[in-house]
Amino acid sequence: MVVIVGYLASVFLACSLLVNNSIKFRLLNMTGGITFIIYGILIRAYPVMIANSILLCINIFQLTKLYYAKEKLEMLEIYATDKLVNKFLSFHKKDIANYFPEFSFNADKNNIAFMVLRDLAIANIFVAELTDEGNAEVQINYTVPQYRDYKVGRFIFEREKEYLIGKGVQQIVYKNIFNKNHEDFIKVMGFTKQNINGVECYTNSLA
């Protein structure tokens, strides 16, 4: 049983090195550290306990900094013909396909399209087709892996709510969800299931 705790701690630490999101890295590293502390207590290995207690304090400090870091988030309107947009889509093509396999930036549609910048780094691309009923049907809402900490989502759906309303949006609609992680994300953002013209969708009213 004691050996299993040690192996489990090693697994958590190894997994932390495989993720490319800073918050996930810290959380997994903390979990591994706590497990190693328990392991050290069980085998009475005080150096293991002390070393991992120090690392735990460092992780808590760094995680707090990440959560409360003040970043400048900005919205930049984009168009299907923008070279930077197409380079971004091409660079992240494989990962985008995991979340939005049907996406194609069609310039002829009535699109609401923008990028979200975090300290001038491109963090997200958002494109939605606006219907006559005021439904913004999301074509893509892709955030690069290192920025998947809900800050971009809250920026779009909360802080920039008035921008969307000004564009004629009454509610945001997801017709197709292809990825469980993205489904979890939109639930956290306050989206709920609704039937629209016989199609089950996730919606978030801006009214």
trRosetta pair geometry for C-beta under 8 A, 3 or more apart (Angstrom, degrees):
i j d omega theta_ij theta_ji phi_ij phi_ji
1 4 5.7 -52 -156 27 32 115
1 5 7.1 35 149 -20 63 99
2 5 5.8 -50 -160 27 37 113
2 6 6.9 36 147 -16 65 103
2 39 7.1 114 -173 -141 76 74
2 42 4.8 -175 -128 139 105 135
2 43 6.1 118 178 -62 134 93
3 6 5.6 -55 -157 35 38 114
3 7 6.4 36 149 -17 70 105
4 7 5.7 -54 -147 39 34 111
4 8 6.1 38 153 -24 66 106
5 8 5.6 -53 -147 35 29 114
5 9 6.5 34 153 -22 62 103
5 35 6.3 -166 -177 -178 79 91
5 38 6.0 -110 -174 106 134 108
5 39 4.6 177 120 -88 109 89
5 42 6.3 94 60 17 155 155
6 9 5.8 -51 -152 31 31 113
6 10 6.7 31 151 -18 63 105
6 36 7.6 64 -126 -115 59 66
6 39 4.7 114 -81 -143 70 142
6 43 7.9 24 -64 -19 122 138
7 10 5.6 -55 -153 35 35 113
7 11 6.5 39 149 -24 67 103
8 11 5.5 -50 -151 30 34 115
8 12 6.7 36 152 -19 64 101
8 35 5.5 -119 105 -173 98 147
9 12 5.9 -53 -154 33 33 112
9 13 6.6 28 152 -14 65 107
9 32 5.1 102 -169 -162 65 69
9 33 7.8 109 -155 -66 105 11
9 35 3.7 -169 -90 106 86 111
9 36 4.2 123 -166 -63 148 73
9 38 7.9 -173 -70 52 122 93
9 39 5.5 -83 -17 -15 147 140
10 13 5.8 -58 -150 39 33 110
10 14 6.2 33 153 -20 67 108
10 32 7.4 96 -80 -149 10 113
11 14 5.7 -56 -146 37 29 111
11 15 6.2 30 156 -20 65 107
11 32 7.7 -163 73 -105 49 104
12 15 5.8 -56 -147 36 28 111
12 16 6.6 35 152 -27 62 103
12 28 5.6 -171 -176 -178 78 77
12 29 7.5 152 141 -100 94 21
12 31 4.7 -131 -159 101 142 99
12 32 3.2 -173 99 -75 110 86
12 35 5.9 128 16 21 146 141
13 16 5.6 -48 -152 25 33 116
13 17 7.2 30 152 -17 61 101
13 28 7.6 154 -96 139 23 92
13 29 6.5 62 -119 -122 65 62
13 32 3.8 140 -55 -175 74 162
13 33 7.8 100 -81 -50 100 60
13 36 7.8 39 -44 -43 126 126
14 17 6.0 -59 -163 31 36 110
14 18 7.1 31 145 -21 65 107
15 18 5.6 -59 -155 30 41 114
15 19 7.1 36 155 -23 71 101
15 28 5.2 -121 97 -167 99 142
15 32 7.9 174 44 -58 91 122
16 19 6.5 -55 -154 25 35 106
16 24 7.7 -177 -132 131 65 71
16 25 5.1 91 -173 -153 85 60
16 26 7.9 117 -149 -43 120 11
16 28 3.6 -177 -84 99 87 114
16 29 4.2 107 -148 -60 163 76
16 32 6.3 -97 -16 -4 130 136
17 25 7.7 73 -82 -134 28 100
19 24 4.4 -101 152 106 157 123
19 25 5.3 -158 78 -69 108 73
19 28 6.6 134 10 6 135 145
20 145 4.8 51 85 120 112 134
20 146 5.8 -72 140 -72 89 81
21 24 4.1 63 79 16 108 112
21 25 6.5 -178 86 -16 53 85
21 145 5.8 -115 -62 161 88 82
21 146 5.9 178 -106 -122 55 39
21 148 5.6 -64 -108 55 136 96
21 149 7.1 159 -170 -61 114 88
22 25 5.6 -55 -149 33 30 116
22 26 6.5 26 156 -17 65 105
22 66 5.7 -169 117 -120 122 142
22 146 6.7 52 -16 -159 88 85
22 149 7.9 -28 57 -62 89 134
23 26 5.9 -55 -150 36 32 108
23 27 6.3 29 154 -18 66 108
23 63 6.9 89 -134 -136 70 86
23 66 5.7 -179 -82 132 84 148
23 67 7.7 91 -111 -68 117 77
23 149 5.2 113 -4 -107 146 115
24 27 5.7 -56 -144 38 32 111
24 28 6.1 27 160 -14 67 108
25 28 6.2 -61 -147 41 25 104
25 29 6.0 22 157 -17 63 114
26 29 5.6 -59 -142 41 28 112
26 30 6.1 32 156 -23 65 106
26 59 5.1 153 -161 -163 86 92
26 62 5.9 -155 -112 96 132 107
26 63 4.4 167 143 -79 149 98
26 66 6.9 -167 -1 9 154 149
27 30 5.7 -52 -147 34 28 112
27 31 6.5 30 153 -20 62 105
27 63 7.2 101 -63 -114 66 135
28 31 5.6 -52 -149 34 33 114
28 32 6.4 33 152 -17 64 105
29 32 5.7 -52 -149 37 32 112
29 33 6.3 35 151 -21 64 106
29 55 7.5 -111 158 158 104 113
29 59 5.4 -165 101 -111 110 138
30 33 5.5 -55 -147 36 31 113
30 34 6.3 31 155 -19 67 103
30 56 6.1 87 -139 -134 75 74
30 59 4.5 -175 -76 125 90 147
30 60 7.0 97 -112 -61 128 70
30 63 7.2 -12 -46 -38 139 146
31 34 5.9 -51 -147 35 30 109
31 35 6.4 29 153 -17 63 107
32 35 5.7 -57 -148 38 31 112
32 36 6.3 31 153 -20 65 106
33 36 5.6 -55 -148 36 31 111
33 37 6.5 36 151 -23 64 101
33 52 4.5 169 -159 -170 78 95
33 53 7.9 151 169 -72 110 23
33 55 4.9 -151 -116 97 134 110
33 56 4.4 177 130 -73 139 85
33 59 6.5 -174 7 5 152 146
34 37 5.5 -49 -152 30 34 115
34 38 6.7 34 149 -17 64 101
34 52 7.8 -175 -60 154 19 120
34 56 6.5 95 -66 -109 69 129
35 38 5.6 -51 -153 35 35 112
35 39 6.3 39 147 -21 65 105
36 39 5.2 -49 -145 37 36 117
36 40 6.2 42 152 -23 66 102
36 48 6.1 -127 166 173 96 101
36 52 4.3 -170 94 -99 118 160
37 40 5.6 -50 -149 33 31 113
37 41 6.6 34 150 -20 62 102
37 48 7.7 178 -103 131 36 84
37 49 5.5 76 -142 -134 69 68
37 52 4.9 -147 -62 100 79 125
37 53 6.0 93 -106 -66 122 77
37 56 7.0 -7 -43 -38 135 143
38 41 5.7 -52 -152 33 33 113
38 42 6.4 32 151 -20 65 106
39 42 5.7 -55 -150 34 32 112
39 43 6.5 0 162 7 67 108
39 45 7.6 -15 123 41 79 120
39 48 6.7 -76 95 142 95 142
40 43 6.5 -70 -141 51 27 88
40 44 7.7 43 165 -140 57 3
40 45 4.6 -100 -141 70 75 87
40 46 7.0 114 173 -93 114 17
40 47 7.8 -142 -139 70 126 44
40 48 3.6 -168 -98 95 115 106
40 49 3.6 -172 119 -57 143 76
40 52 6.7 -176 -15 29 139 128
41 44 7.3 18 -172 -78 28 43
41 49 6.2 91 -57 -94 66 125
43 48 7.7 33 66 40 111 148
45 48 4.1 38 111 15 114 120
45 49 6.7 153 92 -17 64 86
46 49 5.4 -53 -145 37 39 114
46 50 6.0 36 158 -19 71 106
47 50 5.8 -55 -141 39 30 109
47 51 6.0 29 162 -18 66 110
48 51 6.1 -55 -140 38 25 108
48 52 6.2 10 165 -5 61 115
49 52 6.4 -71 -147 45 21 100
49 53 6.1 25 157 -25 63 112
50 53 5.7 -56 -146 33 27 113
50 54 6.6 28 156 -19 63 103
51 54 6.0 -57 -158 33 29 110
51 55 6.5 25 149 -14 65 108
52 55 5.3 -49 -142 40 40 113
52 56 6.1 51 153 -28 66 101
53 56 5.5 -48 -148 30 31 117
53 57 6.7 33 152 -19 61 101
54 57 5.9 -54 -155 33 33 110
54 58 6.6 32 148 -18 65 105
55 58 5.5 -53 -148 36 36 114
55 59 6.2 37 153 -20 67 105
56 59 5.7 -54 -147 36 30 111
56 60 6.4 32 154 -20 64 105
57 60 5.8 -52 -147 35 31 112
57 61 6.4 33 153 -19 63 106
58 61 5.7 -57 -151 37 30 113
58 62 6.2 23 155 -14 66 109
59 62 5.8 -57 -142 41 30 107
59 63 5.9 32 158 -21 66 109
60 63 5.8 -55 -143 37 27 112
60 64 6.4 31 155 -22 62 106
61 64 5.9 -57 -153 33 27 112
61 65 6.6 28 150 -19 62 105
62 65 5.5 -51 -151 34 35 115
62 66 6.5 38 151 -21 66 103
63 66 5.6 -51 -150 33 34 113
63 67 6.4 32 154 -18 66 105
64 67 5.9 -56 -147 36 31 109
64 68 6.2 -5 166 11 66 114
65 68 6.6 -78 -140 54 22 87
65 69 5.9 49 158 -62 65 95
66 69 5.8 -28 -143 -10 26 118
66 149 7.6 -131 156 -132 109 162
71 118 5.1 5 160 -167 137 93
71 119 5.3 -85 -155 -36 93 99
71 151 7.3 57 52 161 130 154
72 117 7.9 -9 110 110 84 94
72 118 7.3 143 76 -159 51 43
72 119 5.5 103 45 -83 87 55
72 120 7.7 24 81 -28 114 68
73 116 6.2 -8 -167 -176 97 101
73 117 6.9 157 -153 81 46 55
73 118 5.6 -14 -98 -100 75 69
73 123 7.8 -55 -126 33 92 146
73 151 7.0 -161 -70 148 142 104
73 152 7.2 -180 -136 -106 133 60
73 155 4.7 -97 142 -123 155 151
73 159 7.5 94 86 76 131 155
74 116 7.2 156 79 -157 42 54
74 117 4.6 -12 59 57 94 105
74 120 7.8 19 31 -81 128 50
75 114 5.0 13 -175 164 94 145
75 115 7.5 155 -156 79 50 43
75 116 6.0 -26 -100 -102 64 67
75 117 7.7 -163 -74 17 17 81
75 155 7.9 178 -60 147 97 111
75 156 7.9 118 -95 -103 119 71
75 160 5.8 91 -45 -111 147 151
75 163 6.7 87 66 171 166 176
76 114 5.9 150 75 -164 40 87
76 115 4.8 -17 62 59 100 91
76 116 7.7 176 20 -86 79 20
76 117 6.0 53 -12 -20 117 113
77 113 6.7 85 -162 88 67 68
77 114 5.0 -51 -99 -98 43 91
78 82 5.2 -87 -161 14 89 152
78 84 7.9 -113 -129 79 117 99
78 85 4.9 125 -177 -80 133 132
78 113 5.0 -90 69 132 82 104
78 114 5.8 143 7 -119 87 29
78 115 5.4 70 -36 -19 131 93
78 125 7.3 -42 37 -139 156 95
79 82 5.2 121 60 -28 72 96
79 85 7.3 -162 69 2 41 155
79 107 6.8 45 180 -122 86 103
79 113 6.8 125 -89 83 33 137
80 85 7.2 -121 -133 100 24 146
80 105 4.3 167 -119 138 97 109
80 106 6.9 -82 -88 117 154 7
80 107 3.8 -121 40 -70 139 92
80 111 7.8 102 -41 33 103 162
80 113 7.6 -41 -50 175 69 179
81 107 6.5 40 -35 -93 87 143
82 85 3.9 79 80 3 107 111
82 86 6.8 174 90 -9 59 83
83 86 5.9 -61 -151 40 33 107
83 87 6.3 33 153 -20 68 107
84 87 5.7 -54 -147 37 32 112
84 88 6.3 35 153 -21 65 105
85 88 5.7 -56 -152 34 30 112
85 89 6.4 25 153 -15 65 108
85 105 7.2 122 143 -124 127 173
85 115 7.3 -146 -100 -52 88 122
85 125 7.1 115 -143 -126 87 133
86 89 5.6 -51 -142 39 34 111
86 90 6.1 35 156 -20 65 107
86 105 8.0 -125 -88 45 77 147
87 90 5.7 -55 -145 38 29 111
87 91 6.2 32 156 -22 65 108
88 91 5.9 -56 -146 34 27 111
88 92 6.4 -6 166 11 64 111
88 115 7.6 104 25 -108 177 134
88 122 6.0 -96 -114 138 136 161
88 125 6.4 142 121 -54 137 136
89 92 6.6 -72 -140 54 24 88
89 93 6.4 61 152 -79 61 77
89 96 6.8 -4 -151 -24 69 168
89 105 7.0 -104 -77 -18 163 129
89 125 7.3 -57 -75 44 85 174
90 93 5.6 -10 -154 -42 31 115
92 95 5.1 -59 -174 52 82 107
92 96 5.2 90 123 -33 92 103
92 142 6.9 147 126 146 142 140
92 144 6.6 -110 -102 -102 142 88
93 96 5.7 -60 -143 36 24 113
93 97 6.5 31 158 -27 62 104
94 97 5.9 -54 -158 25 28 115
94 98 7.6 32 146 -23 58 98
95 98 5.7 -46 -164 20 43 115
95 99 7.3 14 150 2 67 105
95 142 7.8 124 113 -164 97 124
95 145 7.2 -97 -153 -44 156 103
96 99 6.2 -77 -159 48 38 96
96 100 5.6 -44 175 53 81 95
96 103 6.6 -80 161 47 116 138
96 140 7.1 -2 -157 -141 111 128
96 142 5.4 -19 -115 -114 89 158
97 100 7.4 -81 -107 70 21 52
97 101 5.0 53 -162 -104 67 74
98 101 7.6 74 -57 -60 8 90
98 178 7.5 179 157 113 39 113
98 179 5.9 67 144 -89 79 132
99 140 7.9 92 107 -141 106 80
99 142 6.1 143 79 -105 140 93
99 178 6.3 144 -164 70 26 104
99 179 4.7 -50 -110 -1 65 145
99 182 5.2 116 -141 -52 104 144
100 103 4.0 37 139 -29 115 122
100 139 7.2 79 -163 151 135 53
100 140 4.6 78 -173 -108 176 85
100 141 8.0 138 -60 28 136 50
100 142 6.3 -97 8 -61 129 111
100 178 7.0 161 -86 31 28 130
101 178 5.8 -179 6 -156 102 173
102 176 6.9 38 25 77 138 154
103 127 7.5 113 -152 60 114 127
103 139 5.6 111 -125 159 88 87
103 140 4.5 49 -120 -64 145 115
104 139 8.0 -89 49 -176 44 126
105 111 8.0 42 -158 -112 74 165
105 113 7.6 75 -143 -122 106 147
105 127 6.3 -133 -114 -102 85 170
105 139 7.7 129 -97 124 53 143
106 109 4.6 70 95 -7 109 109
106 111 7.4 162 76 -52 71 127
107 111 7.7 -81 -133 10 32 136
109 129 4.9 -56 163 -117 132 110
110 129 6.2 87 68 -162 71 72
110 130 4.9 -87 121 59 107 89
110 131 7.9 141 70 -78 128 25
111 127 5.7 -23 -161 -162 120 92
111 128 7.0 138 -154 73 66 38
111 129 5.9 -44 -95 -96 64 59
111 130 7.3 153 -121 3 13 87
111 139 7.6 -42 -125 11 106 140
112 126 7.7 -27 115 124 88 98
112 127 7.3 159 82 -152 53 42
112 128 4.9 -10 56 60 100 91
112 129 7.9 -173 17 -86 75 13
112 130 5.7 81 -23 -42 102 111
112 136 5.8 -33 30 -135 135 122
112 164 7.2 70 178 -127 160 77
112 167 5.3 81 -107 154 126 157
112 169 6.9 -21 -33 -57 164 123
113 125 8.0 -2 -166 -176 85 85
113 126 7.0 177 -142 95 44 60
113 127 4.5 8 -108 -109 92 82
113 128 7.7 -176 -72 25 57 54
114 125 7.9 -174 99 -149 38 51
114 126 5.7 -5 61 59 75 98
115 122 5.6 -43 -180 -138 132 96
115 123 7.9 130 173 47 84 58
115 124 6.5 155 -162 84 58 57
115 125 5.3 -27 -104 -100 78 67
115 126 7.5 164 -96 19 28 74
116 122 7.8 106 75 -158 49 53
116 123 5.1 -56 98 67 93 100
116 124 4.0 14 39 52 110 109
116 125 7.9 -143 15 -66 75 26
116 126 7.0 53 -23 -8 100 112
116 143 7.9 -23 57 -106 125 91
116 152 5.2 130 100 -146 155 103
116 155 6.2 117 -146 96 138 137
116 156 6.6 -83 -70 -64 140 99
117 120 5.4 1 176 -121 126 23
117 121 6.4 139 -160 61 74 32
117 122 6.1 -44 -103 -93 72 43
117 123 6.5 134 -134 7 19 93
118 121 5.4 -33 68 62 76 91
118 123 4.3 58 -4 -42 109 138
118 147 6.1 169 7 -122 152 135
118 151 7.5 74 -105 105 132 129
118 152 7.3 -80 -54 -79 120 97
122 125 7.6 15 179 -55 111 86
122 144 7.2 90 110 -18 78 132
123 143 6.0 -4 154 -147 79 86
123 144 6.0 -117 -152 28 44 99
123 147 4.1 -115 -152 137 105 177
123 152 5.4 -158 127 -87 125 133
124 141 7.1 -1 -173 -175 113 62
124 142 6.5 167 -150 88 65 47
124 143 4.4 -24 -95 -97 95 74
124 144 7.3 -127 -71 0 48 73
124 147 7.0 -116 -47 100 88 138
124 152 4.7 138 -36 -173 143 144
124 156 7.5 -99 115 -51 156 129
125 140 6.1 0 106 117 97 120
125 141 7.8 -158 92 -133 52 27
125 142 5.4 1 53 56 88 95
126 138 7.6 -61 -159 -137 83 96
126 140 6.8 -162 -132 98 30 70
126 141 5.0 24 -115 -114 84 73
126 142 7.9 -171 -74 26 50 57
126 156 6.3 140 -68 -126 162 143
127 138 7.7 108 85 -160 51 56
127 139 4.5 -44 101 63 99 114
127 140 4.9 34 39 44 97 92
127 141 8.0 -148 33 -64 51 56
128 136 3.9 44 139 172 142 95
128 137 5.9 155 -166 70 84 35
128 138 4.8 -41 -101 -96 98 47
128 139 6.1 -180 -101 5 33 80
128 141 7.9 20 -59 -61 98 99
128 169 7.7 49 100 -105 143 129
128 172 7.0 -83 -119 -136 159 84
129 136 7.3 153 70 -158 33 52
129 137 4.9 -22 60 60 89 98
129 139 6.0 80 -20 -43 91 113
130 134 7.4 -19 -165 -136 92 29
130 135 7.4 157 -150 80 48 43
130 136 5.4 -21 -94 -100 72 71
130 137 7.8 -177 -80 17 21 74
130 167 6.9 -132 -83 141 150 104
130 168 6.1 77 -171 86 142 112
130 169 6.5 -102 -115 -82 109 79
131 134 7.0 -46 75 25 78 20
131 135 4.6 6 36 53 118 91
131 136 7.9 -150 11 -73 76 27
131 137 6.5 62 -28 -15 107 109
133 170 7.4 -87 139 38 67 132
134 168 5.8 -128 -118 156 80 78
134 169 6.1 126 -177 -152 78 25
134 170 3.3 51 135 1 131 111
134 171 6.9 78 119 18 93 69
135 169 7.8 42 -153 -145 12 72
135 170 6.9 -43 -68 57 46 93
135 171 5.8 -20 -114 70 69 87
135 172 8.0 115 -164 -130 63 13
135 173 4.7 10 -174 -7 108 136
135 196 7.5 98 -113 -152 159 157
135 203 8.0 -62 -134 -124 104 112
136 164 6.8 -74 -23 -163 159 112
136 167 7.9 57 -84 99 128 122
136 169 4.4 -9 -33 -124 123 116
136 171 7.2 -159 25 97 79 39
136 172 5.1 -33 70 -111 106 60
136 173 6.5 158 74 20 47 79
137 173 4.9 -33 -100 78 62 108
137 174 7.9 131 -156 -97 60 22
137 175 6.0 12 -155 -20 109 113
138 141 5.3 -34 -162 -24 129 111
138 172 6.4 41 -47 -177 107 95
138 173 6.7 -165 -1 82 81 48
138 174 5.1 -20 41 -93 123 71
138 175 7.9 -174 51 9 74 73
141 156 7.6 173 -148 108 118 174
143 147 5.3 -117 176 90 106 100
143 148 5.4 138 103 -85 122 74
143 152 5.1 157 -109 62 132 155
143 153 7.6 -72 -41 -47 147 82
144 147 5.5 61 66 23 80 105
144 148 7.8 -133 94 -38 37 86
145 148 5.9 -43 -154 -5 37 118
147 151 7.2 -90 -176 56 87 106
147 152 5.8 65 144 -30 115 128
148 152 8.0 -52 -103 26 38 120
148 185 7.7 -79 -161 -100 100 133
149 152 8.0 99 54 3 65 83
150 153 5.2 -56 -153 42 55 116
150 154 5.9 52 152 -20 81 104
150 185 7.5 -167 -95 -145 80 87
150 188 6.4 -79 -113 124 125 138
150 189 7.7 -170 -143 -73 93 83
151 154 6.0 -58 -147 40 29 107
151 155 6.3 35 152 -25 63 107
152 155 5.4 -54 -149 33 32 116
152 156 6.5 27 156 -17 66 105
153 156 6.0 -58 -150 36 30 106
153 157 6.0 -8 168 12 68 114
153 185 6.5 -161 -78 175 153 103
153 188 7.5 70 109 93 158 104
153 189 4.9 -107 169 -91 126 121
154 157 6.6 -68 -128 54 26 88
154 158 4.9 -18 -174 23 68 126
154 159 6.8 63 135 -10 72 98
154 189 7.5 -151 -73 -119 56 86
155 158 7.1 -42 -87 53 9 84
155 159 4.9 -35 -144 41 49 124
155 160 6.2 37 154 -6 65 107
156 159 7.7 30 -9 50 12 83
156 160 5.6 -41 -139 51 32 119
156 164 7.9 70 174 -48 73 129
157 160 7.7 16 -21 58 13 80
157 161 6.6 36 170 -80 36 88
157 172 7.0 -76 -112 1 104 154
157 189 5.5 92 32 -172 163 113
157 190 7.2 178 145 41 144 114
157 204 6.4 -21 -147 132 129 154
158 161 5.9 -23 -157 -36 18 111
160 163 4.4 -29 -178 26 87 125
160 164 6.4 90 128 -21 84 92
161 164 5.9 -59 -157 37 35 108
161 165 6.3 32 150 -17 69 107
161 206 5.7 170 -163 -148 96 105
162 165 5.5 -51 -143 39 36 113
162 166 6.1 42 154 -24 66 105
163 166 5.7 -57 -152 35 28 114
163 167 6.8 25 150 -17 61 105
164 167 5.7 -57 -155 34 35 111
164 169 4.2 -49 164 51 90 139
164 172 7.5 -30 -174 -63 153 102
164 206 5.9 -141 99 -107 119 161
165 168 7.8 98 179 -33 34 8
165 169 6.1 -91 -87 63 33 80
165 170 7.8 69 -122 -91 72 39
165 206 5.4 -161 -75 136 93 134
169 172 6.9 24 -180 -67 128 69
169 206 5.9 64 115 14 94 151
170 205 6.9 -26 151 -146 72 76
170 206 6.2 -160 -174 46 26 98
170 207 6.1 10 -163 -48 81 102
171 203 5.2 17 161 -173 129 106
171 204 6.2 166 -162 80 81 41
171 205 4.5 -39 -100 -103 107 54
171 206 6.1 -166 -90 2 43 79
171 207 7.5 -39 -63 -8 86 92
172 191 7.4 -81 90 -98 106 108
172 203 6.8 155 80 -154 54 54
172 204 4.6 -4 52 54 102 98
172 206 7.1 87 -18 -42 85 103
173 196 6.8 -14 -140 -1 137 164
173 201 5.2 -3 -165 167 94 144
173 202 7.4 145 -157 79 47 52
173 203 5.2 -11 -102 -102 71 84
174 177 5.9 51 147 -64 128 90
174 186 6.1 -30 -10 -139 154 168
174 191 6.7 25 14 -164 120 155
174 201 6.0 158 76 -169 52 84
174 202 4.2 -1 53 56 111 101
174 203 7.6 -153 24 -68 69 42
175 199 6.1 -3 -145 146 96 137
175 201 5.2 -40 -102 -108 50 106
177 182 6.2 -167 -154 95 93 106
177 183 4.7 80 173 -80 145 98
177 186 7.4 -120 -105 26 127 141
177 202 6.7 55 -49 -5 126 129
178 182 7.4 29 59 45 62 137
179 182 4.2 73 77 10 104 108
179 183 6.8 -171 93 -12 53 83
180 183 5.4 -52 -148 34 35 115
180 184 6.5 39 152 -20 66 101
181 184 5.7 -50 -153 33 33 113
181 185 6.6 39 147 -23 63 103
182 185 5.3 -47 -150 31 38 118
182 186 6.6 31 156 -15 68 101
183 186 6.2 -55 -147 37 31 103
183 187 6.6 35 152 -21 62 105
183 202 7.7 180 -137 -53 75 154
184 187 5.8 -57 -153 33 32 114
184 188 6.6 33 151 -19 65 104
185 188 5.8 -58 -156 34 32 110
185 189 6.5 26 149 -15 66 109
186 189 5.2 -53 -146 41 40 115
186 191 4.2 -16 158 28 96 141
186 202 5.4 73 130 140 139 152
186 204 7.7 -131 -172 -39 93 123
187 190 7.9 101 177 -29 29 10
187 191 6.2 -82 -86 60 35 85
187 202 7.9 -90 -70 -142 64 136
189 204 6.6 -48 124 -85 99 153
190 204 5.5 89 97 -126 92 113
191 202 4.1 46 155 167 126 107
191 203 6.3 150 -153 67 84 18
191 204 4.6 -69 -92 -54 72 100
192 202 6.8 159 76 -150 16 69
192 203 6.5 -36 63 60 67 72
192 204 7.6 119 13 -83 69 60
193 200 6.1 -8 -165 -172 105 97
193 201 7.2 149 -150 82 56 35
193 202 6.0 -43 -89 -95 52 62
193 203 7.9 82 -152 16 12 80
194 200 7.7 154 79 -152 30 53
194 201 5.7 -31 67 69 78 85
194 202 7.5 108 20 -130 81 18
194 203 4.6 -27 26 16 132 125
195 198 6.8 11 -179 -105 102 14
195 199 7.0 147 -157 68 60 33
195 200 5.8 -33 -98 -94 69 59
195 201 7.5 133 -113 19 20 79
196 199 5.5 -32 71 63 75 88
196 201 5.1 -9 16 13 115 131
196 203 7.4 112 -42 -58 125 132
